[in-house]
Amino acid sequence: MSDLNFADAGPYDDDPEYRETPKDAAHEYTDANVWIIVKFALWLAVSAIVVHVGMYFAYGYSVERREVTDVEYPLAVGEERRLPAAPRLQAIPLREGFEFREKENAELHTYGWIDRNAGTVRLPIDEAMKRTVASGLPSRQPQDGQPAASPSLMPADSSSGRTLERRRQ
C-alpha cells in the first residue's frame, strides 16, 4: 500500500506542474492567459467596426435606391392613393385632444338642437340636473304579487331585478 495521506492533499497535489511557483514569476502562472483575452477583445472590436461600416453603406445604398426608383406596385397602377386602415397616427395629438375637449365642453355647457324635426334639444348639464331634481325621477311601482321592498329583500341575480328574494344579512 502507498503512504498517501488524503487529509493534507491539496487540489494540485496530483499534478507536479502546480506544486511550485517559479522564482521569477510576478504572478501565479496558473492564472488566465492575458494574451488570449487581449486578442479576443481586439478581434471583437475589429468585427464590430466592420459590421457598423457595412451597415452604414447598406443603409446608404437602400436610401439611394429608393430615391432613384419611385415605382408603384403593379396592382396599384391607376388607383388613387388610399389612407391606411384605422386607427392612424395623429399628426398633432395635443392639439387634437384639446379640440376634442373644447367640443365636448361646448356640448355639455350650451343649448343646441339635436333633432329639430323631432323637437329634441340639448341642455347644459347644470340646467338638466336642476330640472331632474325639480321634477323627480320616475320609479316603478311594486306589482300586486310582489311584497314591498324591505331591507331583507334583494333583487334576484337571475331576474335582472324583476323579482325579489330574501337574503341573509
N, C-alpha and C positions, 0 to 999 in steps of 0.2 A: 504494500500500500504506500502511496506517496504522502509526504508530510505537507499537504495543502491545508492551510488554516483559512477557512472561509470567513471567519469573523473579521480579520483585518484585510481582506481582499477588497481593493478599491475597484472602481468601474473600469480602470485601464490596466489592471494588473495582468490580464491575459495577453495583452499586446505589447511587446517590448518597445515599440516605436514611441509610446506615450509615457514611458517610465521616467524619462529625464527631459528637462527643457535644455536646449543648447545654451552654452555660456554667452554667446554673442547675440542671442535673441532679445529684441526690445519688446517683444510681445510673445504671447503663447503661440507657438507655431501651429497649434490645432485650431486657431481662430479661422474665420471665413476668409476666403481668398479675395482680397480687396481688388486686385486687378480684374478679376472676372466681373465683379459688381460694377466697376467703372466702365468696362467695355459694354456691359448690358445697358447702362444709363446712356452712354454715347449713342449706341445703336437705336435706342428708344427715341432720343431727341432727334436724330437724323431722320428716322422714319416718320416722326410727327411733322417735321418740316416738309418732307417730301409730300406727305398726304395733304397738308394745308396748301402748298403751292399747286398741287394737282387740282384740288377743289376750286381754287381761285380761277385757274384757267378754264376749267369745265363750266363754271358759272358764267364767266365772261362769254364763252362760246355760246351757251344756251341763250343768253340775253341778246347777243348779236344776231343769232339765227332767228329768234322771234321777231325782232325788229325788221329784218330783211324780208322774211316770208310772212305776210299777213294774209294767209289763205283761210277761207272759210271751209267748214266741213262740207263735203259733197251733198249731204242730205239737207243742209241748211241753205243752199243756194236758192235765191228767190223768196226766202222767208224774211219777215221783218224781225228785228232783234226783240227778243222777249225777256222780260224780267225773270229772275229765278223764282222758284216756288217760295211761298211764305213759310215761315217768318223770315224777313230780310233784316239785315243790319240797319240800324238807324243812322242817318247822316250826322245829326247833331242831337244826341239823346237828351241832353239837359234842356235844350230849347223845346223839344217836342214834349217832354214831361211837363214843363212849365205851361205850355199852351194847353195841354190836356187838363191840368188842374184849373187853369183860368176858365176854360169852357165848362167844366163840371161845377165850379163855384157859381158861375153866371146862371146855370140852370137851377141850382139849389136856392139861390137868393133873389131871383127875379120872377116876374109874371110872364107867361107866354102861352101861346096856343100849342096844344099837342095835336088836336084834330079839330079844325074849325067847323067842318061839316057836322061832326057829331057833338060839338059843343064842349069838348074836353079841353080844360085849361091846366096850366102848370102854376102852382102857387109857391111862394117862398116857403122854405121848410119851417120857419118860425110861425108864419101865419097858419100853415097846415096843422101844426101841433096845437095852436090856440083853438082852432075850430074843432079839432078832435076832442080836446078836453071839454069844451063847452057843450058839444052835442053828445058826448059819450060814445062808447064802443058797443056794437051790438053783441048780445050774448045769447046763447042757445038755452031755451027753456027745457027743464027736465021733462022727459016723456012720462006718460001715465004709468008705465010699468017700472020705471026706474025710481029708486029712492033718491031723496035729496042728498046732495053732496055732504059728506061728513069727513072728519079727519081720518077715520079708519078706512074709508073707501078711496081707492085709487083707480085710475083708468087701466083697463087690462092691456097688456102689451100687444096681444094679437088682434085687438079690435080697433086700433087707432083712436082710442079714447071714447068710442061709442058706448061701451059697456063698462060698468064699474065692478070692482072686486074688492073683497075685504083682505087687507094685508096686515101683517103684524108690524108693530112699531117698536 
